[in-house]
């Protein structure tokens, strides 16, 4: 059986951790499996490298920044290979480009186009353990080293699992699986034994940090089972799988209404005030934002008021706030709106579960729980299996706990975050 394993930065934070991980990998190999391992940079190495770059250059060129940041994963891969070799087994470390990870040319946020794992296949056929530096690849067009965005070692792992036709992909972090809420906010959060790709996509897209969003998208597309577990324990973890057949059976048996509650503190809200209520003005606003390369999340347009004007609010990543405000300023005279207001003191809380497809009253229970906690909701968004609300950032934790309790998700024990990072 062929297995792909990925170890996060907290799992390889120091020499002792690397040796512990090496022993776990060797144990898997001794069970008769071909093992390919993807590894992140040690601990806070990526942040340290970013800080160093900014000390040297206020605005480093993206190409050179990628050259620098990929060093963190290469260090981890080489050190882990050394530790495995000292245990009596042959391990080979590869950079992303050596492993055949072919990407777009966008530095800092490249996408995987293809994987040509010839060298990995050869090493596995020779009986070696393969260690691949995550988070990186090589551009198909420029041949430059690229990075895939923060947290994208998960994506590297699942993509390699698909290319290698692995039986499954194990994602190791410092928590015992995927929980019904962030254990640092809700100590009573329960481990979820199995979760569908669709639910995990919603969890990841709405702030759950345990898996990278593109990793889940890739896993669903390639139907790669993903096993999320801790490198600090031997507990069973969580399986992310295709549960389409199980969902139908579970609904008939009164399945849990809500799977989990996710939160996101990285969003901001922009309100465009005094927009003339005329055809095409909303399109002009969002075209300007789109042209700036900004993704929009939630949108609310108020009913027109006296004077035939309205207000349009939307949420976006906090880091894109200044760019969005500048884009709106360029079309203010053309559209004729009064002003644009920026608010980065908001957070998003989402309740997620396939059970809400066939059960009424989920919205009412969510809003009631948050209202009883004394929290004001400023925006609401829904999908077939998700309800999201925007609340003041200082109220995010209380809103998460209120929603979690309202749907009976609290357990009797306390979840453990071994290294304190959740990665």
Secondary structure, DSSP 8 states (H G I E B T S, - for coil): -EEEEEE-GGGGSSHHHHHHHHHHHHHHHHTT-EEEEEE--STTHHHHHHHHHHHH-TT--HHHHHHHHHHHHHHHHHHHHHHHHHTT--EEEE-TTTTTEEE-S-TTS--EEEE--HHHHHHHHTT-EEEEE-SEEEETTT--EEE--TTTHHHHHHHHHHHTT-SEEEEEESBSS-BSS-TTT-TT--B-SEEEHHHHHHHHHTT--SS-HHHHHHHHHHT--EEEEETT-----EEEE--HHHHHHHHHTT--S--EEEEESSEEEEEEEEEE--TTHHHHHHHHHHHTT--EEEEEE---BTTTEEEEEEEEEGGGHHHHHHHHHHHHHHHT--EEEEE--EEEEEEE-GGGGS-TTHHHHHHHHHHHTT--EEEEEEETTEEEEEEEGGGHHHHHHHHHHHTT---SS---BSSSS--
